[in-house]
Amino acid sequence: AQSVTQPDIHITVSEGASLELRCNYSYGATPYLFWYVQSPGQGLQLLLKYFSGDTLVQGIKGFEAEFKRSQSSFNLRKPSVHWSDAAEYFCAVGSFGIKAAGNKLTFGGGTRVLVKP
Amino acid sequence: DTEVTQTPKHLVMGMTNKKSLKCEQHMGHRAMYWYKQKAKKPPELMFVYSYEKLSINESVPSRFSPECPNSSLLNLHLHALQPEDSALYLCASGLRGTGELFFGEGSRLTVL
């Protein structure tokens, strides 16, 4: 069974500082990995995704993530955080290839990012 | 801007009411999803429709009844809900094989 762990429940970072959010996954095959962001009371917005190829993935809003198979990790980074980056961040792994079924995402528990002025 | 539209954005209902949540997408996606999200928790999958047929039901109680009238629409019919069913209900759509899901902004349901 697939699973995702986000070890940090909360992270507080100063505006302008760098940010790294950790994600570890468990999956039997090559994973499809995603990072989503959710502002309070809103839906989820896709930041970036990894399917194959280059292990360093660029996303929207200046975010990037690196896939490390040996560590089963897909950590999210941003060099300089803006106050608008305060939100909940979810890492997810997808399972596919199920006949007649759609894609199925399994989410980690989320990391809440607080940005100090 | 999200391309998955959910209505209503907020819904308050009593335990004896019957109501429906609606979701619409025009991206040509043939997979549509309902997720339930409690406060401070990740989304939990409820149902998956693939080509308008129910393909995954994650052991959801029968008081939640999904319906996919066509490839663009997804409904969630609610009946005899409990207060613990209060949550944000998220609809999503996606292309089979890519893994990427597009989420709506959700319908926040309160059951009194």
HADDOCK unambig.tbl for C-alpha pairs under 7 A between the chains (distance, minus, plus):
assign (segid A and resid 32 and name CA) (segid B and resid 99 and name CA) 6.76 0.50 0.50
assign (segid A and resid 42 and name CA) (segid B and resid 105 and name CA) 5.06 0.50 0.50
assign (segid A and resid 42 and name CA) (segid B and resid 106 and name CA) 6.71 0.50 0.50
assign (segid A and resid 43 and name CA) (segid B and resid 90 and name CA) 6.92 0.50 0.50
assign (segid A and resid 43 and name CA) (segid B and resid 103 and name CA) 6.06 0.50 0.50
assign (segid A and resid 43 and name CA) (segid B and resid 104 and name CA) 5.58 0.50 0.50
assign (segid A and resid 43 and name CA) (segid B and resid 105 and name CA) 3.81 0.50 0.50
assign (segid A and resid 43 and name CA) (segid B and resid 106 and name CA) 5.66 0.50 0.50
assign (segid A and resid 44 and name CA) (segid B and resid 103 and name CA) 5.72 0.50 0.50
assign (segid A and resid 45 and name CA) (segid B and resid 103 and name CA) 6.97 0.50 0.50
assign (segid A and resid 94 and name CA) (segid B and resid 99 and name CA) 5.85 0.50 0.50
assign (segid A and resid 96 and name CA) (segid B and resid 97 and name CA) 6.33 0.50 0.50
assign (segid A and resid 96 and name CA) (segid B and resid 99 and name CA) 6.98 0.50 0.50
assign (segid A and resid 100 and name CA) (segid B and resid 50 and name CA) 6.58 0.50 0.50
assign (segid A and resid 100 and name CA) (segid B and resid 55 and name CA) 6.62 0.50 0.50
assign (segid A and resid 101 and name CA) (segid B and resid 50 and name CA) 5.79 0.50 0.50
assign (segid A and resid 101 and name CA) (segid B and resid 55 and name CA) 5.13 0.50 0.50
assign (segid A and resid 101 and name CA) (segid B and resid 56 and name CA) 6.83 0.50 0.50
assign (segid A and resid 102 and name CA) (segid B and resid 31 and name CA) 5.43 0.50 0.50
assign (segid A and resid 102 and name CA) (segid B and resid 48 and name CA) 6.37 0.50 0.50
assign (segid A and resid 102 and name CA) (segid B and resid 49 and name CA) 6.78 0.50 0.50
assign (segid A and resid 102 and name CA) (segid B and resid 50 and name CA) 5.39 0.50 0.50
assign (segid A and resid 102 and name CA) (segid B and resid 96 and name CA) 5.74 0.50 0.50
assign (segid A and resid 103 and name CA) (segid B and resid 96 and name CA) 5.98 0.50 0.50
assign (segid A and resid 103 and name CA) (segid B and resid 97 and name CA) 6.95 0.50 0.50
assign (segid A and resid 103 and name CA) (segid B and resid 99 and name CA) 5.42 0.50 0.50
assign (segid A and resid 107 and name CA) (segid B and resid 42 and name CA) 6.20 0.50 0.50
assign (segid A and resid 107 and name CA) (segid B and resid 43 and name CA) 6.91 0.50 0.50
assign (segid A and resid 108 and name CA) (segid B and resid 42 and name CA) 6.69 0.50 0.50
assign (segid A and resid 109 and name CA) (segid B and resid 41 and name CA) 6.30 0.50 0.50
assign (segid A and resid 109 and name CA) (segid B and resid 42 and name CA) 5.39 0.50 0.50
assign (segid A and resid 110 and name CA) (segid B and resid 42 and name CA) 6.32 0.50 0.50
